[in-house]
Structure formats: structure tokens, C-alpha cells
């Protein structure tokens, strides 16, 4: 179902309460965008006559994907079990469920319903220091309405094998640009000048999301044909320099736990593990 006014009233308070207790949002940005566009459905469970738990579930997709959360004041009353049963009953085929934060309650619920862990997403954090940007290409801010197409094409190449980021569409980009946190000056693009032609080619990007005093490396990508040239290090350094200049003192990012090259790069800048997101799978 599309996002309704009643959802707007219920979900923000639920998300805020869960985030305050769990240390991170129970839903990804993309899930909320999908809910707004109608490509995800909202399922709820009530406690004492009021909605106290929610799940966002993809519609008409294979596999089915879901995220769910119970209000901290209503936990340990079976609402998570009730909600997950709804998700399972309304889906068919393979089901993927993200648990943001490797919490004991989520593990127990997954085990009860025979869901197996299949992916680990690390959240890493670091104190921000002003890193020197290495001289390799030109770093400039994203230009709305000008760089959209080039960036979408590069993002698709850079994340071709990624199940979420690789599917990023123009509509998804427009939805992010409409968010309060979006700032084109925090969307850094790396370009190389084509010798003899005077044109520049987009080779990488570092997209920052500054929200609640934390600077998140929202997405960092490099043209696959330019990997191995140290451009990722250039982009991370540029991102840290941008955050330091803005007075941000804490940086965060998400990275697949099995992406050893990326994890090694981020550790070299002082990032360390903060929490773990687990994706569970129910195969039928």
C-alpha cells in the first residue's frame, strides 16, 4: 500500500524510539523510499489497541525482502513473532529479512522461524581527521540536473554485483535529493581529464550523508576499469576532509563484511567495527 498520512504519524515515532534504544534506524533509506512509491507494503501489529510494531515488505519482487521492528516499550510480548508470521504467510518463495544490529532478540526470532544468516553488513565508525587529498584527478561537488545521468551510469557499473546499490534508479536519486539531509556539496565526484580532448570523465564518487552530527559515507564507488589505482583512498580522504571542514567529528559507513579490500581500506583511515547488520533467508 502507498505511504498514507496515518503512516506518517505512526512510523516516525516508532523509528525514533527504536533508534534511540538500538543505536540505529530499523529501516534503510531505500525501504522508506519504496514504501512511499508503493513498491513496499506496511504491515503492523498492535499492543494495547495501538500500532506498536511495523514491517516493510517488498511487493511483487523475487525474492521477497522485509525489515521489521517492535517499539521498545512493547517488546517481549510476542509482537515480533506475530509480525514475522504475517510476513512469511504473505510471501512466497525465498524471503530475505534484514536485522539491523546483531541483537539477541533478532537471532532468537530468526532461529524460531528457521531463517539462516546469509549476509553480514558492518557498520564502521571513526573520529574525523582532515586527511590530505592525494593528487589524482579532480574532486568537485555534484551538480543537480547535470551529473545525474553520468553518476547513475557509473554507480551501475561500480555496483553491478551489489543487490541493493546496483539497482539505484533515477527515481531513487530524485527521492534522495528531496531528503532534508541531502547537500550537493557533500556529494563528491572524482574526474579525470581526457588527454587531448579537454573533456572530463567521471571515475569515482564519495557521497556523504550528514545527519544528527554524524557524517556517513553513504556510498563510495570507483569505475571498475580504474580499480587498483588508489582512487578509493583518494575519495575517502576527500570525504574526511569535507567532514572536517564542516566541523563533523564522527564518521560512519556500511560495508559488506566479506569485502576484505574495502574493510582494509577503511581500517587504514581509523574506522573500526561499531555494529553488524544481518540478513536472514527463508528458502521454501
N, C-alpha and C positions, 0 to 999 in steps of 0.2 A: 504494500500500500504506500502511497506517497506520504511525505512528511506533512503532518497536519498541525494546526495551532495547538491542539492538546498535547501533541508530541513535543512541541517546542517548550511547553510549560513543564512537562514531566522529565524529559531527558536531561536538560542542563543541570537540574538539581541532583539527579541521580549520578550523572557523570562527575559533578563537582564533589559530591560526598564520597564516592568511591575513590576518586583521585587523591583526596586528602588523606584517606586511610591507607591506600595501597601504594601511593607514591607515583602513580602513572595512570593515564586515562585507560578506561576499559575498552574503548573503541578506537580504531585507527581513523585517521582523517578520511581515507578512501571509503570506509564503511559509512561514515556520515554523509559523504557526498553521494554515495549510491542510494542511501535512504531518501535523500532529497530528490533524486531523479526518479525514484520509483523502482530501481533495479535491486533494491533490498527491501524486505518486509520487516516490520516491527512486531515482535511477539512479546507479551507481557505476562507477569504473574503478580497476583495481588496478595497483600498482607494487611489484615485488619481493615479490609474494604478499600484499600488504596493500592495503586500500582507500585510495587517495590522491587521489581526485577525486570530486566529487558534483554532481549536477544535481537540482533540484527542479522538477517538471513538472506542470502542471495536468492533471486528469483530466476527460474528458467536458465540455470547455469549448471555445467557439469565440470568438476564436482560441485556440490553444494558447499558454500562456505558460511561460517557463522562465528559471531562473537557474543558473549553474554556476560551479564553482571548482576549481582544482587546488592541492594542497598546495605551498607554496613550495619544499620540498625535492625535489619530483618534477616540476617544470616543465621545459619544453623537451625532453620525451621523448614527445610525441605524445598525451598523455592528454586534453588539451583537445579535440583533433581527434577522438579516439575517442569522447569523451563527447558532443560535439555531433552526431556522426553518429548515435549512438543516439537522441538527442532527435529529430532530423529523421526518422529511419526509423520511430519510434513515433508520430509525429504526422501529421496530415493537414490540408490547408487552410492557412490563414495561421498562421505561427509568429512569436511575439514573444519576444525574448530580451533581458533586461537585463544590461548590463555595468556593474558598479558601479566607477566610476573609468574615465576615458578612457585605458586603458593600451594601449601599443603592441601587446602580445600579443593583446589582445581585438580590436583593429582588424584585425590580420592574419588572425585566425581567422574573423572575420566576412566579410572580403573573400574568403577562400578558399572559403567556402560560399555566396557570393552573397547575404549578408544586407546590407540597406541601413539606414543610420541614419534613424530617423523621429521620435525624441523626445530632448530634452536636459533633464535634471533637474540643476539647480545645487545643490551643497551650499555654503552660505554660512556664514561664522563671524565672530564679533565678540567683542571684550572686553566683559564685562558692566559696565555702569554703571547706577546706580539712576535710572531715568527717572521723572519725575513722571507720575502717572496723571491724565489730564485729567478734569474733572468732566462726565461724560456717561454716566449710568446707574450701576448698582451692580455692582461686581465681587465675586463670592463664590466659595467653593470648591464643587466638585461634590459632591452628596450621593448616595452609592450607594443604589440601590433607590428613589430619589425622582425624580432628574433624568434617569434613563436614557432614558425614552421621549421627553421633550422634547428632549434632546440629539440622539438618533438622528433625530428628525424634522427638526431644524434642520440637522444635518450633511448629511442627504439633500438638503435644499433648497440649501444653500450649495455643495455639490459635485455637483450634479445632472449636470454635464457632465464630471466627472472620472472616468477609467476605473477607478481603484482606490478612492479615498476615498469616492466616491459610492455604492459597493456595501457600505459598512460595515453589518454586521448586529448584532443583539443578542448573538449568539454571539461575534462578533468583539470586541465591547465586554467581554463577560464574560472572554474569554481575556486581554485586556489587563489587566483588573483583577486577574487571577491572577498577573501577572508580578511579580517581585521589585521592579522599579523603580517600579511604579505607586504613586502617592501622590495621594489625592483632593485634598489641599491644593495640589497642583501643577496641578490641572485647574480652570482659572479660567473662570467663567461671567459673562457680562455681561447684566444685566437692566434693563428699563425698567418703571417703574410705570405702569399704565394709569390715566390721569386719571379720577377719579370712581368708580373701581371698586375701588381698593385692591389689585388683583392685579398681579403682575409677569409680564412677557413676556420670554422668552429671546431676545436679539437677536444674541449672538455668543459666542465662546469662544476661549480660548487654552490648549491642552493642552500641558503641559511634560513632558518625559521627562528626568529627571536620572539619569545613569548614567556611572560612571567619571570623575566630576568635570566632565563637560560637561553643560550644560543645553540640551537640544534643544527647539526649538519644534516639537513633534510634529505639531500641526495647529492652524491658526488659521482660523476661519470667521466670516462675518458673514451675517446674514439678507439675501438678495438684495434685499428690499424696503427695506432700510436702508443699502444701499451708497451711497457718496458723502457720508456724514455724518461721516466721520473715525473710525468705530468701530474700524477696523483699527489705526489709530495708538494708540487707547486701549488695545486689547488687547495690542499689542506692548510698550507702555510698562509695562502691568501685569505682563506676563511677565518683563521685565527687572528690575522692582522686586522681584518674588518671588525671582528667582535671586540678586540681590544680597543680599537679606536672609538667604538660605540659605548665603551665602559662596561661591557658584559664580562663577567668574571668566571662564569661556568659554562662549559660547552658539553653537549651530549650528541650521541649519534646511535644509529642502529646498524648492525652488520651481521650477516649470516655467520654463525659460529664456525662453519666449515670453510669459510673464505679466508684461508690462512694468510694469504698475501695482504689482504686489506686489514686484517686484525693486526698483523705485524707492523704495517704502516702506521696505524692509529696508535699502537703502543709506543712507537718511536717518538710520538708527539706528546706522550704522557697520559694517554687515555687508558683507563682501566675498567674492568667489569663492574657495572652498577646493578643490573638485574638481567633476567633472562625471560624471554617470551617463548612459549612452547606451542607448537602447532600439533594438534592431535588428529588422528584419522580413524574413521569408522568405515571399513570396507565391507560391502554387502554383496 
